[in-house]
């Protein structure tokens, strides 16, 4: 499982930020939220599961987790989830720090993501 931090860059729109900065964005008070999204089977009722073709995520700090496709019942094909300009990968937790709403597109009707604003 990977952690990737996405932050808006004025020139390149999105850049991947080094993993070392995760602790700067996720502090002690967020750790409970982090555990919830990683244990999405147990805490699914406290998370949003997005399975629509296009969703606007609010601005601020967000956690977005794409479960392994096999756990969503998908055996073949692309993950087919994109966040504006960035393709997202399965079994990855994205920490998104941004001051503007983001568009999430899911083109595989079976694919979905767990999401929480913190």
C-alpha distances in whole Angstrom, upper triangle without the diagonal:
4,7,10,13,16,20,23,25,28,29,26,25,21,19,16,16,15,12,15,17,14,17,19,18,17,20,21,22,19,17,18,17,13,14,15,13,10,13,14,16,18,18,18,22,21,19,20,19,20,21,24,25,25,24,25,23,25,25,23,20,18,14,13,10,10,9,9,13,14,14,16,18,18,19,19,19,18,15,18,17,18,19,22,22,18,16,13,10,9,5,5,7,11,13,17,20,23,26,27,26,23,23,21,22,20,22,21,23,21,18,17,15,15,16,18,20,21
4,6,10,13,16,19,21,25,25,22,21,18,16,12,13,12,9,12,14,11,14,17,16,15,18,20,21,18,16,18,17,13,14,16,14,11,15,16,18,20,20,20,23,22,19,20,19,20,21,24,24,24,23,24,21,23,22,21,18,16,13,12,10,10,11,12,15,17,17,18,21,20,21,21,20,18,15,18,16,17,17,20,19,16,14,11,9,9,7,5,6,8,11,14,17,20,23,24,23,21,22,19,20,20,22,22,24,22,18,17,15,15,16,17,19,19
4,7,10,13,17,19,22,23,20,19,15,14,10,10,9,7,10,10,8,11,13,12,12,15,17,18,15,14,16,15,11,13,15,12,11,15,16,19,20,19,20,23,21,18,19,19,19,21,23,24,23,22,22,19,20,19,18,14,13,10,10,9,11,13,14,17,20,19,20,23,22,23,24,23,20,17,19,16,16,16,19,18,15,14,12,11,11,9,6,5,6,7,11,13,16,20,21,21,19,20,18,20,20,23,23,25,23,19,18,15,14,14,15,16,16
4,6,10,13,15,19,19,17,16,12,10,7,7,8,6,10,10,8,12,13,12,12,16,18,20,16,16,18,16,13,16,17,15,14,18,18,21,23,22,21,24,22,19,19,19,19,21,23,23,22,20,20,17,19,17,16,13,12,10,10,10,12,14,16,18,21,21,21,24,23,24,24,22,19,17,18,15,14,13,16,15,12,12,10,10,12,11,7,6,5,6,8,11,14,18,18,18,16,18,16,18,19,21,22,24,23,19,18,15,15,14,15,16,16
4,7,10,12,16,17,15,13,10,8,6,5,7,7,10,8,7,10,11,9,10,14,17,18,15,16,18,16,13,17,18,15,15,19,19,23,24,22,22,25,22,19,19,20,20,22,23,23,21,20,18,16,16,15,13,10,10,9,10,12,14,17,19,21,24,23,23,27,26,27,27,25,22,19,19,16,15,13,15,15,12,13,12,13,15,14,10,8,6,5,6,8,11,14,16,16,14,16,16,18,20,23,24,26,25,21,19,16,16,14,15,14,14
4,7,9,13,14,12,10,6,6,5,6,9,10,13,11,10,14,13,11,13,17,20,20,17,18,21,18,16,19,20,17,18,22,21,25,26,24,23,25,23,20,19,20,19,21,22,21,19,18,16,14,15,13,12,10,10,10,11,13,15,18,20,22,25,24,24,27,26,28,27,25,21,18,18,15,13,10,12,11,9,12,11,13,15,16,12,11,7,6,5,6,8,12,13,13,11,14,13,16,18,21,22,25,24,21,19,16,16,14,15,14,15
4,6,10,12,10,8,6,6,7,7,11,12,14,11,11,14,13,11,14,17,20,21,18,20,22,19,18,22,22,20,21,24,24,28,29,26,26,27,25,22,21,22,21,23,23,23,20,19,16,14,14,11,11,10,11,12,13,16,18,21,24,25,29,28,27,31,29,31,30,28,24,22,21,18,15,12,12,12,11,14,14,17,19,20,16,14,10,9,6,5,6,9,11,12,11,14,15,18,20,23,25,27,27,24,22,19,19,17,16,15,15
4,6,9,8,5,5,7,9,10,14,16,17,14,15,18,16,14,17,20,24,24,21,23,25,22,21,25,25,23,24,27,27,30,32,29,28,29,27,24,23,24,22,24,24,23,20,18,16,14,14,11,11,12,13,15,16,19,20,24,26,27,31,30,29,32,31,33,31,29,25,23,21,18,15,12,11,11,11,15,15,18,21,22,19,17,13,12,9,8,6,8,9,11,10,13,15,18,20,23,26,28,28,25,23,20,21,18,19,17,18
4,6,5,5,5,6,10,10,14,17,18,15,17,20,18,16,20,22,26,26,24,26,28,26,24,28,29,26,27,31,30,33,35,32,32,33,31,28,26,27,25,27,27,25,23,21,19,18,18,15,15,15,17,18,19,22,23,27,28,30,33,33,32,35,33,35,33,30,27,25,23,21,17,14,13,12,13,16,17,20,23,24,21,20,16,15,12,11,10,11,12,14,13,16,18,20,23,25,28,30,31,28,26,24,24,22,22,20,21
4,6,6,8,10,13,14,17,20,21,19,20,23,21,19,23,25,29,29,27,29,31,29,28,31,32,29,30,34,33,36,38,35,34,36,33,30,29,29,27,29,28,27,24,23,20,19,19,16,16,18,19,21,22,25,26,30,32,32,36,36,35,38,36,38,36,33,29,27,26,23,19,16,14,13,15,19,20,23,27,28,24,23,19,18,15,13,11,12,12,15,15,17,19,22,25,27,30,32,33,30,28,26,27,25,25,23,23
4,6,8,10,13,15,18,21,22,20,22,25,23,22,25,28,32,32,29,31,34,31,30,33,34,31,32,35,35,38,40,37,36,38,35,32,31,31,29,30,29,27,24,24,22,21,21,19,20,21,22,24,23,26,27,30,32,33,36,37,35,38,36,37,35,32,28,27,25,23,19,17,15,13,14,18,20,23,27,28,25,24,21,20,17,16,14,15,15,17,17,18,20,22,25,27,30,32,34,30,29,27,29,27,27,25,26
4,6,7,11,13,16,19,21,19,20,24,22,21,24,27,31,31,28,30,32,29,28,31,32,28,29,33,32,35,37,35,34,36,33,30,29,29,26,28,27,25,22,22,20,20,21,18,19,20,20,21,21,23,24,27,28,29,33,33,32,35,32,34,32,28,25,24,22,20,16,14,12,10,11,14,17,20,23,25,22,21,18,18,15,15,14,16,15,17,15,16,18,19,22,24,27,29,30,27,26,25,26,24,25,24,25
4,7,10,13,16,19,21,18,19,22,21,19,22,25,29,29,26,28,30,27,25,29,29,26,27,30,29,33,35,32,31,32,30,27,25,25,23,25,24,22,19,19,17,16,17,15,16,17,17,19,18,21,21,25,27,27,31,31,30,33,30,32,30,27,24,22,20,18,14,11,9,8,9,13,15,18,22,23,20,19,16,16,13,12,11,12,11,13,11,13,15,17,20,22,24,27,28,25,24,22,23,21,22,21,22
4,7,9,13,15,17,16,16,19,18,16,19,22,26,26,23,25,27,24,22,26,26,23,24,27,26,30,32,29,28,30,28,25,23,23,21,23,23,21,19,18,16,15,16,14,15,15,15,16,15,18,18,22,24,25,28,28,27,30,28,30,28,25,21,20,18,16,12,10,9,7,7,11,12,15,19,20,17,16,13,12,10,11,10,13,12,13,11,13,14,16,18,21,23,25,26,23,21,19,21,19,20,19,20
4,6,10,12,14,13,14,18,17,15,18,21,25,26,23,24,26,24,22,25,26,23,23,27,26,30,32,30,29,31,29,26,25,25,23,25,25,24,22,21,19,18,19,17,17,16,16,16,16,18,19,22,23,25,28,28,28,31,29,30,28,26,22,20,20,17,14,12,12,10,9,12,13,15,18,19,16,15,12,12,11,11,12,15,15,16,14,16,16,18,20,23,24,27,28,24,23,20,21,20,21,20,21
4,7,9,12,11,11,15,15,14,16,19,23,24,21,21,24,22,19,22,23,21,20,24,24,27,29,28,27,30,27,24,24,24,23,24,25,24,22,22,20,19,20,18,17,15,15,15,14,16,17,20,21,23,26,26,26,29,27,28,27,25,21,19,19,17,14,13,14,12,10,12,11,13,16,16,13,13,10,10,10,11,13,16,17,18,16,17,17,19,20,23,24,27,27,23,22,19,20,19,20,19,20
4,6,8,7,9,12,11,11,14,17,20,21,19,20,23,21,18,21,23,20,20,24,24,28,29,28,27,30,27,25,25,25,24,26,27,27,25,24,22,20,20,18,16,14,15,15,15,17,18,21,23,25,28,28,28,31,29,31,30,28,24,22,22,20,18,16,17,15,13,15,14,16,18,18,14,13,11,10,10,11,13,16,18,19,17,19,19,22,23,26,27,30,29,25,24,21,21,19,20,19,19
4,5,6,8,11,11,12,14,16,19,21,19,19,22,21,18,21,23,21,20,24,25,28,29,28,28,31,28,26,26,27,26,29,30,29,28,27,25,23,23,21,19,16,17,16,17,18,19,22,23,25,28,28,29,31,30,31,30,29,25,23,24,22,20,19,20,19,16,17,16,17,19,18,14,14,12,11,13,13,16,19,21,22,21,23,22,24,26,28,29,31,31,27,25,22,22,21,21,21,20
4,5,6,8,10,10,11,14,17,19,17,16,19,18,15,18,20,18,17,21,22,25,26,25,26,28,26,24,25,25,25,27,29,29,28,26,25,22,23,21,19,16,16,14,15,16,17,19,21,23,26,25,26,29,28,29,29,28,25,22,24,21,20,19,21,20,17,18,16,16,17,16,12,11,11,10,12,14,17,20,22,23,21,23,22,24,25,28,28,31,29,26,24,21,20,19,19,20,19
4,6,7,8,10,11,13,16,18,16,16,19,19,16,19,21,20,19,22,24,27,28,27,28,30,27,26,27,28,28,30,32,32,31,29,28,25,25,23,20,17,17,16,18,19,21,23,24,27,29,28,30,33,32,33,33,32,29,26,28,25,24,22,24,23,20,21,20,20,21,19,16,14,14,12,15,15,18,21,24,25,24,26,25,28,29,31,32,34,33,29,27,24,23,22,21,21,19
4,5,5,7,9,11,14,16,14,15,18,18,15,18,21,19,19,22,24,27,28,26,27,29,26,24,25,26,26,29,30,31,29,27,25,22,22,19,16,14,15,15,17,18,20,23,24,27,30,29,30,33,32,34,33,32,29,26,27,24,23,20,22,22,19,21,19,20,21,20,16,14,13,10,12,11,15,18,20,22,21,24,23,26,27,30,31,33,32,28,26,23,22,20,19,18,17
4,5,5,6,9,12,14,11,11,15,14,11,14,17,15,15,19,20,23,24,22,23,25,22,20,22,23,23,26,28,29,27,25,23,20,20,18,15,12,12,11,14,15,17,19,22,25,27,26,27,30,30,31,31,30,27,24,25,22,21,19,21,21,19,20,18,18,19,17,13,11,10,8,10,11,14,17,20,21,20,22,21,24,25,28,29,31,29,26,23,20,19,17,16,16,14
4,5,5,6,9,11,10,10,14,14,12,14,17,16,16,19,21,24,24,22,24,26,23,22,23,25,26,29,31,32,30,27,26,22,22,20,16,13,14,13,16,17,20,22,24,27,29,28,29,32,32,34,34,33,30,27,29,26,25,23,25,25,22,23,21,21,22,20,16,14,13,11,13,13,16,19,22,23,22,25,25,28,29,32,32,34,32,29,26,22,21,19,17,17,14
4,6,7,10,12,11,12,16,15,14,17,19,19,19,22,23,27,27,25,26,27,24,23,24,26,27,30,31,32,30,27,25,22,21,18,15,12,14,14,17,19,22,24,27,30,32,30,31,35,34,36,36,35,32,29,30,26,25,22,24,24,22,24,22,23,24,22,19,16,14,11,13,11,15,17,20,21,22,25,25,28,29,33,33,35,34,30,28,24,22,20,18,17,14
4,6,10,11,9,11,14,13,12,15,17,16,17,20,21,24,24,22,23,24,21,20,21,23,23,26,28,29,26,24,22,18,17,15,11,8,10,11,14,16,19,22,24,27,30,28,29,32,32,34,34,33,30,26,27,24,22,19,21,22,20,22,20,21,22,20,17,13,12,8,9,8,11,14,17,18,18,21,21,25,26,29,30,32,31,27,24,21,19,16,14,13,11
4,7,8,6,7,10,10,8,12,14,13,14,17,18,22,21,19,20,22,18,17,19,21,22,26,27,29,27,24,22,19,18,16,13,9,10,10,13,15,18,20,23,26,28,26,27,30,31,33,33,32,29,26,27,24,23,21,23,24,22,23,20,21,21,19,16,12,12,9,11,10,14,16,19,20,20,22,22,25,26,30,30,31,30,26,23,20,17,15,13,12,9
4,6,5,7,10,10,10,13,15,15,16,18,20,23,22,20,22,23,20,19,22,24,25,29,30,32,30,27,25,22,20,18,15,12,13,13,17,18,22,23,26,29,31,29,30,33,34,36,37,36,33,30,31,27,27,24,27,27,25,26,24,24,24,22,19,16,15,12,14,13,17,19,21,22,23,26,25,29,30,33,34,34,33,30,27,23,20,18,15,14,11
4,5,5,8,10,10,12,14,15,16,18,20,23,21,19,22,22,19,19,22,24,26,30,32,34,32,29,27,24,22,21,17,14,15,15,18,19,23,24,27,30,32,29,30,34,35,37,38,37,35,31,33,29,29,27,29,30,28,29,26,26,26,23,21,17,18,15,17,17,20,22,24,25,25,28,28,31,31,35,35,36,34,31,28,24,21,19,16,15,12
4,6,7,8,10,11,13,14,16,17,19,22,20,17,20,20,17,17,20,23,25,28,30,32,30,27,25,22,20,19,16,13,14,14,18,19,23,24,27,30,32,29,30,33,34,37,38,37,35,31,32,29,29,26,29,30,28,29,26,27,26,24,21,18,18,15,17,16,19,20,23,23,24,27,26,30,30,34,34,34,33,30,27,23,20,17,14,13,9
4,6,5,6,9,10,11,13,14,16,19,18,15,17,18,14,14,17,19,21,25,27,29,27,24,22,19,18,17,13,10,11,10,14,15,19,20,23,26,28,25,26,30,31,33,34,34,31,27,28,25,25,23,25,27,25,25,22,23,22,20,18,14,14,12,14,14,17,18,21,21,21,23,23,26,27,30,30,31,29,26,23,19,16,14,11,10,7
4,5,5,6,9,10,11,12,14,17,16,14,16,18,15,15,18,20,22,25,28,30,28,26,25,21,20,20,17,13,13,11,14,15,18,19,22,25,27,24,25,29,30,32,33,33,31,27,28,25,26,24,27,28,26,26,23,22,21,19,17,13,14,13,15,16,19,21,24,23,23,25,24,27,27,31,31,31,29,26,23,19,16,15,12,13,10
4,5,5,6,9,10,11,12,15,13,11,14,15,12,12,16,18,21,24,27,29,28,25,24,21,20,20,18,15,14,12,15,15,18,19,22,25,26,23,24,27,29,31,33,33,31,27,29,26,26,25,28,29,27,27,24,23,22,19,18,15,16,14,17,18,21,23,25,24,24,26,24,27,27,31,30,30,28,25,22,19,15,14,12,12,10
4,5,5,6,9,10,11,14,13,10,12,13,9,9,12,15,17,21,23,25,24,21,21,17,17,17,15,12,10,9,11,12,16,16,20,22,24,21,22,25,26,29,31,30,28,24,25,22,23,21,24,26,24,24,21,21,20,17,16,12,13,12,14,15,18,20,21,20,20,22,21,23,24,27,27,27,25,22,19,15,12,10,8,9,7
4,5,5,6,9,10,13,13,11,13,15,12,11,14,15,17,21,23,25,24,22,21,18,18,18,15,12,10,8,10,10,13,14,17,20,22,19,20,24,25,27,28,28,26,22,24,21,21,20,23,25,22,22,18,18,17,14,13,9,11,10,13,15,18,20,22,21,20,22,20,23,23,26,26,26,24,21,18,15,12,11,9,10,9
4,6,5,6,8,11,10,9,11,14,12,11,15,16,19,22,24,27,26,24,24,21,21,21,19,16,14,11,12,11,14,14,17,20,21,18,20,23,24,27,28,29,27,23,25,23,24,23,26,28,25,24,21,20,18,15,14,11,14,13,16,18,21,24,25,24,23,25,23,25,24,28,27,27,24,22,19,16,13,12,11,13,12
4,5,5,6,9,8,6,8,10,8,8,11,13,16,19,22,24,24,22,22,19,19,20,18,15,13,10,12,11,14,13,16,19,20,17,18,21,23,25,27,28,26,22,24,21,23,22,25,27,25,24,20,20,18,15,15,12,14,14,17,19,21,24,24,23,22,23,21,23,22,26,25,25,22,20,17,14,10,10,9,12,12
4,5,5,9,9,7,8,10,9,7,10,10,13,16,19,21,21,19,19,16,17,18,17,14,11,8,8,7,10,10,14,16,18,15,15,19,20,23,24,24,22,19,20,18,19,18,22,24,21,20,17,16,14,12,11,9,11,11,14,17,19,22,22,20,19,20,18,20,19,22,21,21,19,17,14,10,7,7,7,11,11
4,5,8,9,9,10,13,12,11,13,13,16,18,21,23,23,21,22,19,21,21,20,16,13,10,10,7,10,9,12,15,16,13,15,18,19,21,23,23,22,18,21,18,20,20,23,25,21,20,17,15,13,10,10,8,11,12,15,18,21,24,25,23,22,22,20,21,20,23,22,22,20,17,15,12,9,10,11,14,14
4,6,6,6,8,11,11,10,13,13,16,18,22,24,25,23,24,21,23,24,22,19,16,13,13,10,12,10,13,16,16,13,14,18,19,22,24,25,23,20,23,21,23,22,26,28,25,23,19,18,15,12,13,12,15,16,19,22,24,27,27,26,24,25,22,23,22,25,23,23,20,18,16,13,10,12,13,16,16
4,5,5,5,8,9,8,10,10,13,15,18,21,21,20,21,19,20,22,21,18,15,12,11,9,10,9,12,14,15,11,12,15,17,20,22,23,22,18,20,18,20,20,24,26,23,22,18,17,14,12,13,12,14,16,18,21,23,26,26,24,22,22,19,21,19,22,20,20,17,15,12,10,7,10,11,14,15
4,6,6,9,10,10,12,11,15,16,20,22,23,22,24,22,24,26,25,22,19,16,15,12,13,10,12,14,14,10,11,14,17,19,22,23,22,19,22,20,23,23,27,29,26,24,21,19,16,14,15,15,18,19,22,25,27,29,29,27,25,25,22,23,21,23,21,20,17,16,14,12,10,13,14,18,19
4,6,8,9,10,13,13,17,19,22,25,26,24,25,23,24,26,25,22,19,17,16,14,15,13,16,18,17,14,15,18,20,23,26,27,26,23,25,23,26,26,29,31,29,27,23,22,19,17,18,17,19,20,23,26,28,30,30,28,27,27,24,25,24,26,24,23,20,19,17,15,12,14,15,18,19
4,5,6,7,10,11,15,17,20,24,24,22,23,20,21,23,22,19,16,14,14,13,15,14,17,19,19,15,16,19,21,24,27,27,26,23,24,22,24,24,27,29,27,26,22,22,19,17,17,16,18,18,20,23,25,27,27,25,24,24,22,24,22,25,24,23,20,19,16,14,10,12,11,14,15
4,5,5,7,8,12,14,17,20,21,19,20,18,20,22,21,19,16,14,13,12,13,12,15,16,17,13,13,16,19,22,24,25,24,20,21,19,22,21,25,27,25,24,20,20,17,16,17,15,17,18,20,22,24,26,26,23,22,22,19,21,19,22,21,19,17,16,13,11,8,10,10,14,16
4,6,8,9,13,15,18,21,21,19,20,18,19,22,21,20,17,15,15,15,16,16,19,20,21,17,16,19,22,25,27,27,26,23,24,22,24,23,26,29,27,26,23,23,21,20,20,18,20,20,21,24,25,26,26,23,23,23,21,22,21,24,23,21,19,18,15,14,11,11,11,14,16
4,7,10,13,16,18,22,21,18,19,16,17,19,18,17,14,13,13,14,16,16,20,21,22,19,18,21,23,27,29,29,27,23,24,22,23,22,25,28,26,26,22,23,21,19,19,17,18,18,19,21,22,23,24,21,21,22,20,22,21,24,24,22,21,19,16,13,10,10,8,11,12
4,6,9,13,15,18,18,15,16,13,15,17,16,15,12,10,10,10,13,13,17,18,20,17,16,19,21,24,26,25,24,20,21,18,19,18,22,24,22,22,19,19,17,16,16,14,15,15,16,18,20,21,21,18,18,18,16,18,17,21,20,19,18,16,12,10,6,6,6,9,11
4,6,10,12,15,14,12,13,11,13,15,16,15,11,11,10,10,12,13,17,17,19,17,15,18,19,23,24,24,22,18,18,16,17,16,19,22,21,20,17,18,17,17,16,14,15,15,15,18,19,20,19,16,15,15,13,15,14,18,18,17,16,14,10,8,6,5,6,9,12
4,6,9,12,13,11,13,12,15,18,18,17,13,12,10,10,10,11,14,14,16,14,11,15,16,19,21,20,19,15,15,13,15,15,18,21,20,18,16,16,14,15,15,14,15,16,16,19,20,22,21,18,16,15,12,13,12,15,14,13,12,10,7,6,5,6,9,12,15
4,6,9,9,8,10,10,13,16,18,17,14,13,10,10,10,12,15,14,17,15,12,15,16,19,20,19,17,14,13,11,12,13,15,18,17,16,14,15,14,15,15,15,14,16,16,19,19,21,19,15,14,12,9,10,9,12,12,11,11,9,5,5,6,7,10,13,17
4,7,9,9,12,13,16,19,21,20,17,16,13,13,11,12,15,13,16,14,11,13,13,17,17,16,15,12,11,10,12,14,16,19,18,16,14,15,14,16,17,17,17,19,19,22,22,23,21,18,16,13,10,9,7,9,9,7,7,7,5,7,9,11,14,17,20
4,6,7,10,12,16,19,21,21,18,17,15,15,14,16,18,16,19,18,14,16,16,19,19,18,16,14,12,10,12,13,15,18,18,16,15,17,17,19,19,19,18,20,19,22,21,23,20,16,14,11,9,8,6,8,9,8,10,9,8,10,12,13,16,18,21
4,7,10,13,16,19,22,22,19,19,16,17,15,17,19,17,20,19,16,18,16,20,19,16,15,13,10,9,10,12,13,15,16,15,15,17,17,20,20,20,19,21,20,22,21,23,20,16,14,10,8,5,5,6,8,8,10,10,9,12,14,15,18,20,23
4,7,10,13,16,19,19,17,17,15,16,15,18,20,19,22,22,18,21,19,22,22,19,17,15,12,10,10,10,10,14,14,14,14,17,18,20,20,19,18,19,17,20,18,19,16,13,10,7,6,5,6,8,11,11,14,12,11,12,14,14,17,18,21
4,6,10,13,16,16,14,15,13,15,15,18,20,20,23,22,19,22,21,24,24,21,19,16,14,11,11,10,11,14,15,15,15,18,18,20,19,18,16,17,15,17,16,17,14,10,8,6,5,7,9,12,14,14,15,13,11,11,13,11,13,14,18
4,6,9,13,14,12,14,13,16,17,20,23,22,26,24,22,25,24,27,27,24,21,19,16,13,12,10,10,14,15,16,16,19,20,22,20,18,16,16,13,15,13,13,10,6,6,5,6,9,12,15,17,17,19,17,14,13,14,12,13,13,16
4,7,9,10,9,11,10,13,15,18,21,22,25,23,21,25,24,27,27,25,22,19,17,14,12,10,11,14,14,16,15,18,19,20,18,16,13,13,10,11,10,11,9,5,5,6,7,11,13,16,18,19,20,17,14,12,12,9,10,9,12
4,7,9,8,12,12,16,18,21,24,25,28,26,25,28,28,31,31,29,26,22,21,17,16,13,13,17,17,19,18,21,22,22,20,17,15,13,11,11,9,9,7,5,7,9,11,14,17,20,22,22,23,21,17,15,14,11,10,8,11
4,7,8,12,13,17,19,22,26,27,30,28,27,30,30,33,32,30,27,24,22,19,17,13,14,16,17,19,18,21,23,23,20,17,14,12,9,8,6,5,5,5,7,11,12,16,19,22,25,25,26,23,20,17,16,13,12,9,10
4,6,10,12,16,19,22,26,27,30,28,27,31,31,33,33,31,28,25,24,20,18,15,16,18,18,20,19,21,23,22,19,16,13,10,8,6,5,6,7,8,10,14,15,19,21,25,26,27,27,24,21,18,16,13,11,7,8
4,7,10,13,17,20,23,25,28,26,25,29,29,31,32,30,27,23,23,19,18,15,16,18,17,19,17,19,20,19,16,13,10,7,6,5,7,8,10,11,11,15,15,19,21,24,26,26,26,23,20,16,14,11,9,6,6
4,6,10,13,16,19,21,24,22,21,25,25,28,28,27,24,20,20,16,15,13,15,17,15,17,15,16,17,16,14,10,8,6,5,7,8,11,12,11,10,13,12,16,17,21,22,23,22,19,16,12,11,7,6,4,6
4,7,10,13,16,18,21,19,19,22,22,25,26,24,21,18,18,15,15,13,16,18,15,16,13,14,14,13,10,7,6,5,6,9,12,14,15,14,13,14,13,16,17,20,21,21,20,17,14,10,8,6,5,6,7
4,7,10,13,15,18,16,15,19,19,21,22,21,18,14,15,11,12,10,14,16,13,13,10,11,11,10,8,6,5,6,8,11,13,16,16,14,12,13,10,13,13,17,17,18,17,13,10,7,6,4,7,9,11
4,6,10,12,14,13,12,16,16,19,19,18,16,12,14,11,12,12,16,17,14,13,10,9,8,7,6,4,6,9,11,14,17,20,19,17,15,15,12,14,13,16,16,17,15,12,9,6,5,6,9,12,14
4,7,8,11,10,10,13,12,15,15,15,12,9,11,9,11,12,16,17,14,12,8,7,5,5,6,7,8,12,13,17,19,22,21,19,16,16,12,13,11,14,13,14,12,9,7,5,6,9,12,15,17
4,6,8,7,7,11,11,13,14,15,13,10,13,12,14,16,19,20,17,15,11,9,6,5,7,9,11,15,17,20,22,25,25,23,20,19,16,16,14,16,14,15,12,9,8,7,8,11,14,17,19
4,5,6,7,9,9,10,12,12,11,9,13,12,15,17,21,21,18,15,12,9,5,5,8,11,14,17,19,23,25,28,28,26,23,21,18,17,15,16,14,15,12,10,10,10,12,15,18,21,23
4,5,5,6,5,7,8,9,9,7,11,11,15,17,21,21,18,15,12,10,7,8,11,14,16,20,21,25,27,30,29,26,23,21,17,16,13,14,11,12,9,7,9,10,13,16,19,23,25
4,5,5,5,6,9,11,12,11,14,15,19,21,24,25,22,19,16,13,10,10,14,16,19,23,25,28,30,33,32,29,26,25,21,20,16,17,14,14,11,10,12,13,15,19,22,25,27
4,5,7,9,12,14,14,12,15,16,19,21,25,26,23,20,17,14,10,10,13,15,18,21,23,27,29,32,31,28,25,24,20,20,17,18,15,15,11,10,11,12,12,16,19,23,25
4,6,9,11,12,13,11,13,13,17,19,23,24,21,18,16,14,11,11,14,16,18,21,23,26,28,30,29,26,23,22,18,17,14,14,11,11,7,7,8,10,11,15,18,22,24
4,6,9,12,13,12,14,15,19,22,25,26,24,20,18,16,13,14,17,19,21,25,26,30,31,34,32,29,26,24,21,19,15,15,12,11,8,9,11,13,15,19,22,26,28
4,6,8,9,9,11,13,17,20,23,24,21,18,16,14,11,13,16,19,21,24,25,29,30,33,31,28,25,23,19,17,14,13,9,10,7,7,10,13,16,19,23,26,29
4,7,10,10,13,16,19,22,25,25,23,19,17,15,13,14,18,21,23,26,28,31,33,36,34,31,28,26,22,20,16,15,12,13,10,11,14,16,19,22,26,29,32
4,7,9,11,14,17,21,23,23,21,17,16,14,13,15,18,21,23,26,27,31,32,35,33,31,27,25,21,19,15,14,11,13,11,11,15,17,20,23,27,30,32
4,7,8,12,14,18,20,20,18,14,14,12,12,15,17,20,21,25,25,29,30,33,31,28,25,22,19,16,13,11,8,11,10,10,14,16,19,22,26,29,31
4,5,8,11,15,17,16,14,11,10,9,9,13,15,17,18,22,22,26,26,29,27,25,21,19,16,13,11,9,8,11,11,9,12,14,17,20,23,26,29
4,6,9,12,15,15,13,9,8,7,7,10,12,14,15,18,19,22,23,26,25,22,18,16,13,11,8,8,7,10,9,7,9,10,14,16,20,22,25
4,7,10,12,13,11,8,8,9,10,13,14,16,16,19,19,22,22,25,23,20,16,14,11,8,6,5,5,9,10,7,9,11,15,16,20,22,25
4,7,10,11,9,6,6,8,9,12,12,13,12,15,15,18,19,21,19,17,13,11,7,6,4,6,7,10,11,7,8,8,12,13,17,18,21
4,6,7,6,5,6,9,11,14,13,14,12,14,13,16,16,19,16,14,10,8,6,5,7,8,11,13,14,11,11,11,14,14,17,18,21
4,6,5,6,7,11,13,15,13,13,10,12,10,13,12,15,13,11,7,6,5,6,9,11,14,16,17,14,12,11,14,13,15,16,18
4,6,8,10,14,17,19,17,17,14,15,12,14,13,14,12,10,7,5,6,7,11,13,16,18,19,17,16,15,17,16,18,18,21
4,7,10,13,17,19,17,17,14,16,13,15,14,16,14,13,10,9,10,10,13,14,17,20,21,18,18,17,19,18,20,20,23
4,6,10,13,16,13,14,11,13,12,14,14,17,15,15,11,11,10,10,12,14,16,19,20,16,16,15,17,16,19,19,21
4,7,10,13,12,13,11,14,14,17,17,20,18,17,13,12,10,10,10,12,13,16,17,14,14,13,16,16,19,20,22
4,7,10,8,10,9,12,12,16,16,20,19,17,13,13,10,10,10,12,13,16,15,12,11,10,13,13,16,18,20
4,7,6,9,9,13,14,18,19,23,22,20,17,16,13,13,12,14,13,16,15,11,12,11,13,14,17,20,21
4,5,9,10,14,16,20,21,25,24,22,19,18,14,14,12,14,13,15,13,10,10,9,11,14,17,19,21
4,7,10,13,16,19,22,25,25,23,20,20,17,17,15,17,16,18,15,12,12,10,11,13,16,19,20
4,6,10,12,16,18,22,22,21,18,18,15,16,15,18,17,19,17,14,13,10,11,12,14,16,18
4,7,10,13,16,19,20,18,16,17,15,17,16,19,19,20,19,15,13,10,9,10,11,13,14
4,6,10,12,16,16,15,13,14,12,15,15,19,19,21,20,16,14,11,10,9,11,12,13
4,7,10,13,14,14,13,15,14,17,18,21,22,24,23,19,17,13,12,10,10,10,10
4,6,10,11,11,9,12,12,15,17,21,22,23,23,20,17,14,13,11,10,9,10
4,7,9,10,10,14,15,18,20,24,25,27,27,23,20,17,16,13,12,10,10
4,6,8,8,12,14,17,20,23,25,27,27,24,21,18,18,15,14,11,12
4,7,9,13,15,19,22,25,28,29,29,26,24,21,20,17,16,13,13
4,6,10,13,16,19,22,25,26,27,24,22,20,20,16,16,13,15
4,7,10,13,16,19,22,23,24,21,19,17,17,14,14,12,14
4,6,10,13,16,19,20,21,18,16,14,15,13,13,12,15
4,6,10,13,16,17,18,16,14,13,15,13,15,15,18
4,7,10,12,14,15,12,10,10,12,11,13,14,18
4,6,9,11,13,10,10,10,13,13,16,18,21
4,6,7,9,7,7,9,12,13,17,19,22
4,6,9,8,9,12,16,17,21,23,26
4,5,5,8,11,15,17,21,23,27
4,6,8,12,15,17,21,23,27
4,7,10,13,16,20,23,26
4,7,11,13,17,20,23
4,7,10,13,16,20
4,6,10,13,16
4,7,11,13
4,7,10
4,6
4
